[in-house]
Amino acid sequence: MSDFSSKSILKNIFSLSLGRVIAIMLNLVSIMFVARFLGVEKFGSFSYLIALTGVIAKTIEFGFAPIVFRELSKDSNDYAILNSALSIVFVSFGTLLLICNLVLIILDTPYIQIFLINVLLSNIFFSSKIANIRELLSLPFKSRLSMSLPISLVVLDNILFLLLLIPINYLNLEVDFIVIAYVVANIPGFVFLIVLLYRKYKFKFQFNFSKTLFLVKSSLPLYGFIIIMALYQQIDIFFLKYWFGEYEVGLLSVANRFALPLLIIPSAIIDTFLPIIVKNRGINDSANKDIIMLIFKTLYLLSFVIATIFFFKSSSIVSLVWGNEYIDADIAATLLLFAQIFAFYNFIFLNIFIAYSYEKWNFIYALVLLTLNIFAIFTFIPEYSYVGAAIARFIAVFCGTLFYIFVFQKLNKNMFILSFRMIIWSMVLFGLIYILSYFPLFIYLFLSLVLVVIVTLVSRYFNSVEFGYLLKIFPNNKLLLYFVRE
């Protein structure tokens, strides 16, 4: 696996996965607390504000991060391209604030809303939730498979946010305070990240526009992709609010909270393996083929298991996590979790195409996705409200996967991302989990996880070559050694 040791790979996967799981759990607790405190309608208002500023923020993301990551994976000590990317984003951030405030004033927006939008836009600078400046500053760690420190700071962000929410019950604070806390909690982590970059890798920011032409040329298809994807991810919120109201937005937001955080799983895996794939490119493409197949099979396993386990106890899980007030979000959440199977695949396709400099296909994919989603939104939301939004998302992401498979097979004719064994494994597991669903919730969850491990190992879901890669990552594992035999 290139010149990265199994120890560094394992450590990076473990730190990324554990850190992001902890961060997601803390964030889930915080948002759950906010949702229960505000109620469905006010939570919908909060979610709408986050969605609006999220789309605005994407206009200056430019798609630099994957390009800079790819180049740093080739030479981790050359910071010229990183400084160029940061310089462009800093200038663009100031321009964005100026334009945004002028538009808000012209539209006679209430001053409190202008203030809250400006506060949220400052997260472009501070937050890891917006893949912009904070994401760029993490790339020197990513390229060296050393993400334990940055991911620890993401955990710190979420701890601080949770702590800042404690007074809301006692002081009867509402959306404005929550928005401020949502941003302020990210500032210490941002400062610590800059300090770590200097002390560990001697990185100093300097205004540098020497790589501007290269960045713009390389990232232009990605920039179009990012803008289109930002619209795709939030456009159902805008139409839902327009046609129905903030109550329905609140229910859809809760449903999304079950699915979207799961992207930490493919993100952790691709952040670890992308430098290896880049280094193998053109030198050891056969090894890349095996690694990519292993990634696809692993992500299919995880996403299918999560969606299936949720499916049979959806009402109970929604009620447990968010309260009975949000129980009607169960169908939408189930649809979005099954859609996440295809979203996982699409996320990996996206990054593989970047590694092989096929960025134009990602832009075309985004256009296909947005077009299909808008068509499905107009078809299903007027009839089925927030459930219609979930149906639209499922249809769009499924068709997006078909598009990626078609293109990928043309580029890698012998690559198959779904095997007969995977289909049989899915059918057997689905039937057995259904039988377990007659047990009470917590017993059901425990037995389902045990069942997944047993069925996966007994069915030899992973072949010998894939087990060989797993053994490189997890050396001397006796259980894997036993099941590696055909």
Summary of the structure (lengths in Angstrom):
residues: 486
radius of gyration: 22.4
end to end distance: 22.9
largest distance: 69.6
contacts: 1628
relative contact order: 0.11
helix: 83%
strand: 0%
